[in-house]
Amino acid sequence: MRPWTGSWRWIMLILFAWGTLLFYIGGHLVRDNDHPDHSSRELS
């Protein structure tokens, strides 16, 4: 049972890291969409 608890701890850690990363990227994408002038300036 000991290895299972360790693996579950790693799985939860990886899921938490992925969730934090996706939330960080999603926040930046929403922030960029709030400023259309900035994106259009980068495209041109």
Legacy VTK file of the C-alpha trace (Angstrom):
# vtk DataFile Version 3.0
C-alpha trace
ASCII
DATASET POLYDATA
POINTS 44 float
0.000 0.000 0.000
2.971 2.275 0.567
3.953 2.639 -3.155
0.315 3.447 -4.042
0.193 6.367 -1.606
3.463 7.696 -3.035
2.262 7.416 -6.629
-1.039 9.106 -5.749
0.944 11.938 -4.196
2.915 12.341 -7.438
-0.271 12.213 -9.551
-1.933 14.906 -7.433
1.233 17.025 -7.621
1.378 16.756 -11.425
-2.351 17.496 -11.794
-2.001 20.522 -9.518
1.002 21.776 -11.501
-0.873 21.339 -14.814
-3.949 23.098 -13.409
-1.845 26.014 -12.204
-0.053 26.259 -15.556
-3.292 26.158 -17.568
-4.883 28.719 -15.244
-1.816 30.988 -15.644
-1.860 30.715 -19.457
-5.651 31.138 -19.583
-5.417 34.288 -17.470
-2.851 35.759 -19.855
-4.982 34.909 -22.916
-8.026 36.605 -21.375
-5.902 39.601 -20.413
-4.634 39.900 -24.014
-8.197 39.717 -25.373
-9.171 42.615 -23.094
-6.746 44.874 -25.003
-7.478 44.517 -28.758
-5.338 47.567 -29.564
-2.247 45.811 -28.197
-2.844 42.646 -30.257
-3.592 44.555 -33.471
-0.416 46.578 -32.933
1.586 43.338 -32.638
-0.025 41.840 -35.769
0.728 44.918 -37.902
LINES 1 45
44 0 1 2 3 4 5 6 7 8 9 10 11 12 13 14 15 16 17 18 19 20 21 22 23 24 25 26 27 28 29 30 31 32 33 34 35 36 37 38 39 40 41 42 43
